[in-house]
Amino acid sequence: MCIRDRYQRRVRVENVPLVGSPFIFQIVPGEVSPHHSIAYGRGLEMEAVQGSIGEFTIQSRDRFSNNRETSCGEEIIVAVDHSNPKTQSKVIDNYDGTYTARYSREELGLQLISVTVDGSAIVGSPFIIFVQPEDGVPRESDQALPTSDQPWWP
């Protein structure tokens, strides 16, 4: 495993220290790996209120799960319930290896939040949320949570 840190290495040739030894070097995170990148925050909690704004953070990571500390032009896409083109999402690059995603929760019922980095899904994506009316009282027309014998996708 490659862990990001500063290291010092002493080098000897035939038991004689090499000129300049010890050498100091730093290991930095590698290229972003969607399969190791994560998302977290209140905007991914299972229950949400209609009309509210969901917000969460995407942490880009390398293939060793080291957090990236810079952005390198990765394409981050947050898609909320593909069947509803009205739902908007916005992704902001924080220039520190993280991204802030914001989306509106307008439709009632189950919604899928898909997060991709350079076209590949991150860990845990798609995320499932259940949007309820502001008063918390479901209406007859609201989509109910599925039972164990029903599929979970809309």
GUMIFI-510437 format. One record per residue (C-alpha): residue number from 1; x, y, z. Coordinates in steps of 0.5 Angstrom, whole numbers, plus 2048, in hexadecimal, padded with zeros to 3 digits. Example, Ala and Ser with C-alpha at 12.3 -4.5 7.8 and 13.67 -1.06 7.14 Angstrom:
// GUMIFI-510437
<resi->1	east->819	north->7F7	up->810>
<resi->2	east->81B	north->7FE	up->80E>
// end
This chain:
// GUMIFI-510437
<resi->1	east->800	north->800	up->800>
<resi->2	east->802	north->807	up->7FE>
<resi->3	east->801	north->80C	up->804>
<resi->4	east->802	north->813	up->803>
<resi->5	east->808	north->816	up->807>
<resi->6	east->80F	north->819	up->807>
<resi->7	east->814	north->814	up->808>
<resi->8	east->81C	north->814	up->809>
<resi->9	east->820	north->80E	up->806>
<resi->10	east->828	north->80D	up->807>
<resi->11	east->82B	north->80A	up->801>
<resi->12	east->832	north->806	up->802>
<resi->13	east->836	north->803	up->7FD>
<resi->14	east->83B	north->7FE	up->7FF>
<resi->15	east->83A	north->800	up->806>
<resi->16	east->83C	north->807	up->805>
<resi->17	east->836	north->80D	up->805>
<resi->18	east->834	north->810	up->7FE>
<resi->19	east->836	north->817	up->7FD>
<resi->20	east->830	north->81B	up->7FF>
<resi->21	east->82D	north->815	up->803>
<resi->22	east->828	north->815	up->807>
<resi->23	east->823	north->817	up->801>
<resi->24	east->81C	north->81A	up->803>
<resi->25	east->816	north->819	up->7FE>
<resi->26	east->80F	north->81A	up->7FF>
<resi->27	east->80A	north->815	up->7FC>
<resi->28	east->803	north->819	up->7FA>
<resi->29	east->7FD	north->816	up->7F8>
<resi->30	east->7FC	north->813	up->7F1>
<resi->31	east->7F7	north->814	up->7EB>
<resi->32	east->7F0	north->814	up->7ED>
<resi->33	east->7EC	north->80D	up->7EE>
<resi->34	east->7E5	north->80D	up->7EE>
<resi->35	east->7E5	north->806	up->7F1>
<resi->36	east->7E8	north->809	up->7F7>
<resi->37	east->7E5	north->810	up->7F7>
<resi->38	east->7DF	north->811	up->7FC>
<resi->39	east->7D9	north->816	up->7FE>
<resi->40	east->7D7	north->818	up->804>
<resi->41	east->7D2	north->81D	up->808>
<resi->42	east->7CB	north->81F	up->80A>
<resi->43	east->7C9	north->81F	up->802>
<resi->44	east->7CA	north->817	up->802>
<resi->45	east->7C5	north->816	up->808>
<resi->46	east->7C0	north->811	up->807>
<resi->47	east->7BA	north->816	up->809>
<resi->48	east->7B9	north->81D	up->806>
<resi->49	east->7B4	north->822	up->805>
<resi->50	east->7B1	north->824	up->7FF>
<resi->51	east->7B3	north->82B	up->7FD>
<resi->52	east->7BA	north->82B	up->801>
<resi->53	east->7C1	north->82B	up->7FE>
<resi->54	east->7C5	north->825	up->7FF>
<resi->55	east->7CD	north->826	up->7FF>
<resi->56	east->7D2	north->821	up->800>
<resi->57	east->7DA	north->821	up->7FF>
<resi->58	east->7DD	north->81C	up->7FA>
<resi->59	east->7E4	north->81B	up->7FC>
<resi->60	east->7E9	north->818	up->7F6>
<resi->61	east->7EE	north->813	up->7F8>
<resi->62	east->7F3	north->80F	up->7F4>
<resi->63	east->7F4	north->808	up->7F3>
<resi->64	east->7F7	north->807	up->7FA>
<resi->65	east->7F1	north->80B	up->7FE>
<resi->66	east->7F5	north->811	up->7FF>
<resi->67	east->7F1	north->817	up->7FF>
<resi->68	east->7F3	north->81C	up->7F9>
<resi->69	east->7F5	north->823	up->7FB>
<resi->70	east->7F4	north->826	up->7F4>
<resi->71	east->7F0	north->826	up->7EF>
<resi->72	east->7F2	north->824	up->7E8>
<resi->73	east->7EC	north->825	up->7E3>
<resi->74	east->7E8	north->81F	up->7E5>
<resi->75	east->7E1	north->81F	up->7E2>
<resi->76	east->7DC	north->81E	up->7E8>
<resi->77	east->7D5	north->81D	up->7E7>
<resi->78	east->7D0	north->81D	up->7EC>
<resi->79	east->7C9	north->81A	up->7E8>
<resi->80	east->7C3	north->81A	up->7ED>
<resi->81	east->7BD	north->815	up->7EA>
<resi->82	east->7BF	north->815	up->7E3>
<resi->83	east->7B7	north->814	up->7E2>
<resi->84	east->7B6	north->81C	up->7E4>
<resi->85	east->7BA	north->821	up->7DF>
<resi->86	east->7B7	north->826	up->7E4>
<resi->87	east->7BC	north->824	up->7EA>
<resi->88	east->7C2	north->829	up->7E9>
<resi->89	east->7C9	north->827	up->7ED>
<resi->90	east->7CF	north->82B	up->7ED>
<resi->91	east->7D6	north->829	up->7EF>
<resi->92	east->7DB	north->82E	up->7F1>
<resi->93	east->7E2	north->82D	up->7F1>
<resi->94	east->7E6	north->82F	up->7F8>
<resi->95	east->7ED	north->82E	up->7F5>
<resi->96	east->7EF	north->829	up->7FB>
<resi->97	east->7ED	north->823	up->7F8>
<resi->98	east->7E6	north->823	up->7FA>
<resi->99	east->7DF	north->826	up->7F7>
<resi->100	east->7D9	north->828	up->7F9>
<resi->101	east->7D3	north->826	up->7F6>
<resi->102	east->7CC	north->829	up->7F7>
<resi->103	east->7C5	north->827	up->7F4>
<resi->104	east->7BE	north->829	up->7F5>
<resi->105	east->7B9	north->824	up->7F8>
<resi->106	east->7B3	north->825	up->7F4>
<resi->107	east->7AF	north->81F	up->7F3>
<resi->108	east->7AC	north->81A	up->7F8>
<resi->109	east->7AE	north->813	up->7F9>
<resi->110	east->7B5	north->80F	up->7F8>
<resi->111	east->7BA	north->813	up->7F4>
<resi->112	east->7C1	north->810	up->7F2>
<resi->113	east->7C7	north->814	up->7F2>
<resi->114	east->7CC	north->812	up->7ED>
<resi->115	east->7D4	north->815	up->7EE>
<resi->116	east->7D9	north->813	up->7E9>
<resi->117	east->7E0	north->815	up->7E8>
<resi->118	east->7E3	north->815	up->7E1>
<resi->119	east->7DD	north->811	up->7DF>
<resi->120	east->7DD	north->80C	up->7E5>
<resi->121	east->7D9	north->80B	up->7EB>
<resi->122	east->7DC	north->80C	up->7F2>
<resi->123	east->7DC	north->808	up->7F8>
<resi->124	east->7D4	north->807	up->7FA>
<resi->125	east->7D1	north->80A	up->7F4>
<resi->126	east->7CC	north->80B	up->7F2>
<resi->127	east->7C9	north->80D	up->7F9>
<resi->128	east->7C2	north->80D	up->7FB>
<resi->129	east->7BE	north->812	up->7FE>
<resi->130	east->7B6	north->812	up->800>
<resi->131	east->7B3	north->819	up->7FF>
<resi->132	east->7AD	north->81B	up->804>
<resi->133	east->7A9	north->821	up->804>
<resi->134	east->7AB	north->827	up->808>
<resi->135	east->7A5	north->825	up->80D>
<resi->136	east->7A8	north->81E	up->80E>
<resi->137	east->7A1	north->81B	up->80C>
<resi->138	east->7A1	north->817	up->806>
<resi->139	east->79B	north->818	up->801>
<resi->140	east->798	north->812	up->7FD>
<resi->141	east->79B	north->814	up->7F7>
<resi->142	east->7A2	north->814	up->7FA>
<resi->143	east->7A7	north->80E	up->7F8>
<resi->144	east->7A7	north->809	up->7FE>
<resi->145	east->7AE	north->806	up->800>
<resi->146	east->7AE	north->7FF	up->7FD>
<resi->147	east->7AD	north->7F8	up->800>
<resi->148	east->7B2	north->7F3	up->800>
<resi->149	east->7AE	north->7F0	up->7FA>
<resi->150	east->7AE	north->7F6	up->7F6>
<resi->151	east->7B4	north->7F9	up->7F3>
<resi->152	east->7B8	north->7FF	up->7F6>
<resi->153	east->7B9	north->803	up->7F0>
<resi->154	east->7B3	north->808	up->7ED>
// end
